[in-house]
Amino acid sequence: MLQGKGVLLGVTGSIAIYKAVDLASKLVQLGAPVDVVMTASATKMVSPITFQAIVHGRVATDMFDPTSELGMDHLALARRAAVAVVAPATANTMAKLALGLADDVLSTTFLAASCPHLVAPAMDSVMFQHPTTQENLARLKAQGWLVVGPDYGRLASGEVGPGRLAPLEKIIAAIRGALGRGGDLAGRQVVVTAGGTQEPIDPVRYIGNRSSGKMGFALAEAARDRGASVSLIAGPTSISPPPGMAVVMVTTALEMKEAVQKEAAGADVLIMAAAVADFRAEEIAAAKIKKAGEAVTLRLVLNPDILKEVRGDIVRVGFAAESEELEANAQKKLLEKRLDLIVANDITAPDSGFGSDTNRVVLIAPGREIERLPLLLKTQVAHRVLDRVVELLMRRVVGPAGIERP
Ligand SMILES: Cc1cc2nc3c(=O)[nH]c(=O)nc-3n(C[C@H](O)[C@H](O)[C@H](O)COP(=O)(O)O)c2cc1C
């Protein structure tokens, strides 16, 4: 997503500046060419040399430096940026940006940047809550700036409150989202389910499965990066859901069904990557079941089929995690649930399926040849699935006659 995309990083005189060094490094590692502009206050806190060594490029600190390329073309940095972000942004710089002041290299460059632009404020909570700062923030939002954070938490002063720089993953996710605004899923509402459900037996025990949530999270992230507005419905997982989307956390299959029905209403795409329990305990014991020296019989009842019950003009993608007869079982599911696409994977393979970062999947769709993908990273699988989703959406625009349904 960031490969080869120019990022203009504006750095100001906030104590959170040390995090901007890491942000620059992470962006470079993601393949982005990064240009840095620093305010005079910022250079008093961290030397430009630090940023220079990280981004392997020029760091602009002075518009009137005759040795800088800005001496010849003071807007060069603004023109080559695909996305521009001020992180951290002081109250002072936000005020200048909101008013269109251009009295230093950062404010001038950002005023001249027509690419998507973001601001990540960081300051003391009293400064942040000051009516003038709030007015400036509102003005920036109204002008089309994407505002990331600030978070609530411990501040440099030792106080706890709003004003903490947003986590770097959140800033990077917002940068990726801003770059994807013109992507092939722009304007689309995509619902993704992820993780496994847990079906309670008593207050301490449950029936679960080994789904890690990684495949669903990769799909949600890829859809966000391609411009979609994403709702992620996730069962309990040990990894954090990606930022930049609406997240609904659920526990049981029945809760997931309710959330899917709510989120899928009016959506364009539903991708069910979650491993939803097929069965639940018929009765949930009110107290912990005691060990009484004899076997316990647990009666299980069938959970509803969530995908089957979602109706309407929505592209429906299912997953088939199979341990035998992969393609035959997936075909059966595709027909039974009347899906547009099924992604089948063999969960007994050590390098794919639950928990791993890679997956080897087969894509099966009505009226299409079966596509057997090689072993790929789950992020790559996600994009291949979304390529097919985009095709399905385009066929719908052309007309339903183009869609062969089982
Ligand atoms: C140690 C130190 C830490 C500071 N941290 C912040 C901060 O986190 N946020 C902020 O808005 N201002 C902070 N300031 C104040 C700004 O540096 C000051 O308002 C400055 O004029 C900002 O200039 P700039 O926006 O051009 O970078 C800090 C000042 C000092 C001395």
The ligand as a Gaussian input file, in Angstrom:
#p B3LYP/6-31G(d) Opt

LIG

0 1
 C        9.906000      20.419000      26.488000
 C        8.763000      20.994000      25.726000
 C        7.719000      20.188000      25.339000
 C        6.620000      20.698000      24.628000
 N        5.625000      19.856000      24.244000
 C        4.559000      20.358000      23.562000
 C        3.523000      19.500000      23.131000
 O        3.539000      18.282000      23.368000
 N        2.506000      20.043000      22.438000
 C        2.429000      21.377000      22.146000
 O        1.471000      21.805000      21.512000
 N        3.426000      22.202000      22.534000
 C        4.486000      21.731000      23.224000
 N        5.491000      22.574000      23.604000
 C        5.407000      23.983000      23.235000
 C        5.824000      24.218000      21.807000
 O        7.134000      23.732000      21.583000
 C        5.692000      25.665000      21.462000
 O        4.341000      26.062000      21.494000
 C        6.301000      25.997000      20.120000
 O        6.098000      27.374000      19.843000
 C        5.713000      25.161000      19.019000
 O        6.285000      25.524000      17.785000
 P        5.974000      24.722000      16.451000
 O        4.504000      24.525000      16.383000
 O        6.452000      25.644000      15.386000
 O        6.742000      23.479000      16.485000
 C        6.579000      22.076000      24.313000
 C        7.658000      22.904000      24.702000
 C        8.708000      22.375000      25.405000
 C        9.837000      23.272000      25.814000

